[in-house]
């Protein structure tokens, strides 16, 4: 993303944040969401099979699901449903390796904040799901289809709700820019599977499993450096659009940068991400003085859910 384009997005954020109050607007929005979720979904109408004499409106694919998914990954044209299936598998494997913190209040709160920030993105209709996992590591993860996880170790370092919004915004940025899918498309397994299309890859679950690996492998995969920089920019913009302090994410990066390289809690983060100081400097250069006239966003220290 060029600086010119980033300036345009920040200008959009500036106009949006004037009307966005996360302390009021998000409560109103979630009041509607709770009502919507309280209404049981109606069953889909039963479809009858077309008769031999009635032409079908669209041709029925004879490809197996695994072949369809592989073709989609190879072409870069993954449907929302395919993206969600991949994300389901990744999230399932990840949660098989590390569990959610057993605190319903915490999980509910993080989902409220995360969903509100996600509504500011260009993909608000994804089935966004957020969670805090029981790990002392300082890190956060995202999976295609709307999954975002923050470790308990990182959550404990956050000072307020704006910090949380910035961190979640960064991970939301990975999802909406499909960074993980792009990594999968470049994987060696895709190159191998392309030669096996229609032969040995018989099951979609097997295909996805081979692509995503186990929970430990998911956690240790790194994205391109530019993808991390882009997610930082997106996270800052989304938090600002949601009415939060736009500088919260840079403050979090600055805080993490003070953790010793020898601290095992940041070993994976420093292995898979650019150094916090490099990310901070990149954001500072990209933003410059463009936010000087932005109305001050909220930090919401008092509302922040604090762990015991």
C-alpha positions in Angstrom: 0.0 0.0 0.0 1.5 3.3 -1.0 1.7 6.3 1.3 -0.7 8.2 -0.9 -3.3 5.4 -0.6 -2.7 5.1 3.1 -3.2 8.9 3.5 -6.6 8.5 1.7 -7.6 5.7 4.0 -6.6 7.7 7.1 -8.7 10.6 5.8 -11.6 8.2 5.5 -10.9 7.1 9.0 -10.8 10.7 10.3 -14.3 11.4 8.9 -15.7 8.1 10.2 -14.2 8.5 13.7 -16.0 11.8 14.2 -19.3 9.9 14.2 -18.0 6.7 16.0 -18.1 6.6 19.7 -17.1 3.1 20.9 -18.6 3.8 24.3 -22.0 4.5 22.8 -22.3 3.4 19.2 -20.9 -0.1 19.8 -23.4 -0.7 22.6 -26.3 0.3 20.3 -24.9 -1.9 17.6 -24.5 -4.9 19.8 -28.0 -4.4 21.3 -29.3 -5.1 17.7 -26.9 -8.0 17.4 -28.2 -9.7 20.5 -31.7 -9.3 19.3 -30.7 -10.8 16.0 -28.9 -13.7 17.6 -31.8 -14.4 19.9 -34.0 -15.1 16.9 -33.6 -18.8 15.9 -32.5 -19.1 12.2 -35.2 -20.4 9.9 -34.7 -23.7 8.2 -33.6 -23.3 4.6 -36.4 -24.2 2.1 -36.2 -27.7 0.9 -35.0 -27.9 -2.7 -36.4 -30.5 -5.1 -34.2 -32.1 -7.6 -34.6 -30.8 -11.1 -36.5 -33.1 -13.4 -34.8 -34.4 -16.5 -37.0 -32.2 -18.7 -36.3 -29.0 -16.8 -33.0 -27.4 -17.6 -30.7 -26.5 -14.7 -29.9 -22.8 -14.3 -26.3 -23.6 -13.7 -24.2 -26.7 -14.6 -23.5 -29.1 -11.8 -19.8 -29.5 -11.1 -18.5 -33.1 -11.2 -15.3 -32.2 -9.4 -14.8 -33.6 -6.0 -14.6 -31.0 -3.1 -10.8 -31.6 -2.7 -10.2 -30.9 -6.4 -12.4 -27.8 -6.3 -10.5 -26.4 -3.3 -7.2 -27.2 -4.9 -8.2 -25.5 -8.1 -9.4 -22.5 -6.1 -6.1 -22.2 -4.2 -4.0 -22.6 -7.4 -6.0 -19.9 -9.1 -6.2 -17.6 -6.1 -10.0 -17.6 -6.4 -11.1 -19.1 -3.1 -14.8 -18.6 -2.3 -15.9 -17.3 1.1 -17.3 -20.8 1.9 -14.0 -22.4 1.0 -12.1 -19.8 3.0 -14.3 -20.6 6.0 -13.8 -24.3 5.7 -10.0 -23.8 5.7 -10.3 -21.5 8.7 -12.5 -24.0 10.6 -9.7 -26.6 10.2 -6.9 -24.3 11.2 -8.8 -23.0 14.2 -9.7 -26.6 15.2 -6.1 -27.7 15.0 -4.9 -24.6 16.8 -7.4 -25.1 19.7 -6.3 -28.7 19.9 -2.8 -27.5 20.8 -3.8 -24.6 23.1 -7.1 -24.1 24.9 -9.2 -21.0 25.4 -8.9 -19.3 28.8 -11.8 -20.7 30.8 -13.4 -17.2 31.5 -16.7 -16.7 29.8 -16.7 -13.0 30.7 -13.4 -12.4 29.1 -14.3 -14.3 25.9 -17.6 -12.5 25.6 -15.9 -9.1 26.0 -13.2 -9.8 23.5 -15.8 -10.9 21.0 -17.7 -7.7 21.5 -14.7 -5.5 20.9 -13.3 -7.6 18.0 -16.7 -7.8 16.2 -17.1 -4.0 16.6 -13.7 -3.4 15.1 -14.3 -5.9 12.3 -17.5 -4.0 11.4 -15.3 -1.1 10.3 -13.6 -3.3 7.7 -14.6 -4.1 4.1 -15.6 -7.7 5.2 -18.0 -7.1 8.1 -20.2 -10.1 7.1 -17.6 -12.8 7.8 -18.6 -14.9 10.8 -16.0 -13.2 13.0 -14.9 -15.2 16.1 -12.4 -14.0 18.7 -10.7 -15.7 21.7 -8.0 -15.5 24.3 -5.9 -18.7 24.5 -4.3 -20.0 27.7 -0.7 -19.3 26.8 1.9 -17.1 28.5 3.5 -16.4 25.2 3.1 -12.8 23.9 1.5 -13.3 20.5 -1.7 -13.2 18.4 -2.9 -15.3 15.5 -5.5 -15.2 12.8 -7.0 -17.8 10.4 -9.0 -17.4 7.2 -12.7 -17.0 7.5 -12.7 -14.7 10.5 -10.9 -16.4 13.4 -8.7 -14.3 15.7 -6.8 -15.4 18.8 -4.8 -13.5 21.4 -2.6 -15.2 23.9 -3.2 -14.5 27.6 0.4 -13.3 27.8 -0.2 -10.6 25.3 -3.6 -9.7 26.8 -2.1 -9.1 30.2 0.2 -6.5 28.7 -2.6 -4.4 27.3 -3.5 -1.3 29.3 -7.0 -0.6 27.9 -9.7 -1.4 25.4 -8.0 0.7 22.7 -4.9 -1.4 23.0 -7.0 -4.5 22.5 -8.8 -2.9 19.5 -5.4 -2.2 17.9 -4.2 -5.7 18.4 -7.4 -7.3 17.1 -7.4 -4.8 14.2 -4.0 -6.1 13.1 -5.2 -9.7 13.0 -8.4 -8.6 11.3 -6.1 -7.0 8.7 -4.5 -10.4 8.0 -7.9 -12.0 7.4 -9.4 -9.3 5.2 -6.2 -9.1 3.1 -6.1 -13.0 3.0 -2.5 -13.1 4.0 -2.6 -16.7 5.3 -4.3 -17.9 2.1 -1.5 -16.3 0.0 1.1 -18.2 2.1 -0.8 -21.5 1.5 -0.9 -20.8 -2.2 2.9 -20.5 -2.2 3.5 -23.6 -0.2 5.4 -26.6 -1.5 2.5 -28.9 -1.0 0.4 -26.9 -3.4 3.1 -27.3 -6.1 3.2 -31.0 -5.4 -0.6 -31.4 -5.2 -1.0 -29.7 -8.5 0.7 -32.7 -10.2 -1.6 -35.1 -8.2 -4.9 -33.4 -9.1 -7.6 -36.0 -9.5 -5.3 -38.8 -8.4 -4.1 -39.1 -4.8 -5.8 -36.1 -3.1 -9.1 -37.8 -2.5 -10.5 -36.0 0.6 -11.0 -32.3 1.2 -10.2 -32.7 4.9 -7.0 -34.5 4.1 -6.0 -31.7 1.7 -6.6 -29.0 4.2 -4.8 -31.0 6.9 -1.8 -31.3 4.7 -1.9 -27.6 4.0 -2.3 -26.3 7.5 -0.4 -28.9 9.5 -0.9 -29.3 13.2 -1.4 -26.7 15.9 2.3 -26.2 16.6 3.0 -25.7 12.9 0.3 -23.2 12.5 1.7 -21.2 15.4 5.2 -21.2 14.0 4.4 -20.1 10.5 5.5 -16.6 9.5 4.0 -14.3 7.0 5.8 -12.0 4.6 7.3 -8.9 6.3 5.3 -6.6 4.1 2.1 -8.5 5.2 2.9 -7.7 8.8 3.5 -4.0 8.0 0.2 -3.9 6.0 -1.7 -5.5 8.9 -0.3 -2.9 11.2 -1.5 -0.1 9.0 -5.0 -1.7 8.6 -5.2 -2.3 12.3 -4.5 1.3 13.1 -7.1 2.5 10.6 -9.8 0.1 11.8 -9.3 1.1 15.4 -9.5 4.8 14.5 -12.7 4.2 12.5 -14.1 2.4 15.5 -13.5 5.5 17.6 -10.5 4.3 19.6 -7.1 5.9 20.1 -5.4 5.5 16.8 -2.0 5.4 18.5 -2.8 2.4 20.7 -1.3 -0.2 18.4 2.1 1.7 18.1 2.1 1.9 21.9 1.6 -1.8 22.2 4.5 -2.4 19.8 6.7 -0.1 21.8 5.8 -2.0 25.0 6.6 -5.4 23.4 9.9 -4.0 22.1 11.0 -3.5 25.7 10.8 -7.3 26.4 14.2 -8.9 26.4 15.2 -11.0 23.3 16.1 -13.7 25.8 12.5 -13.9 27.2 11.0 -17.2 26.0 7.5 -15.6 25.9 8.5 -13.6 22.8 10.7 -16.2 21.1 8.0 -17.2 18.6 6.8 -13.6 18.0 10.3 -12.4 17.2 10.9 -15.4 15.0 7.7 -14.9 12.9 7.3 -11.1 12.9 9.6 -8.1 12.1 11.0 -6.6 15.3 8.6 -4.4 17.2 10.9 -1.4 16.7 10.9 -1.9 12.9 7.1 -2.1 12.9 6.9 1.0 15.1 9.2 2.9 12.8 7.3 1.8 9.7 4.0 3.0 11.1 5.6 6.3 12.2 6.9 6.8 8.7 3.7 5.9 7.0 1.5 8.1 9.3 3.8 11.1 9.6 1.7 14.0 10.7 -1.5 12.9 9.0 -3.2 12.1 12.3 -2.5 15.5 13.9 -5.9 16.8 13.3 -7.8 13.6 14.0 -10.2 13.9 16.9 -8.8 12.2 20.0 -10.0 8.6 20.2 -11.0 6.8 23.4 -8.9 4.4 25.4 -11.8 3.2 27.7 -9.5 2.1 30.5 -12.4 1.7 33.0 -14.3 -0.7 30.7 -11.3 -2.9 29.9 -11.8 -6.5 31.2 -8.9 -7.2 33.5 -7.7 -10.7 34.3 -7.3 -11.6 38.0 
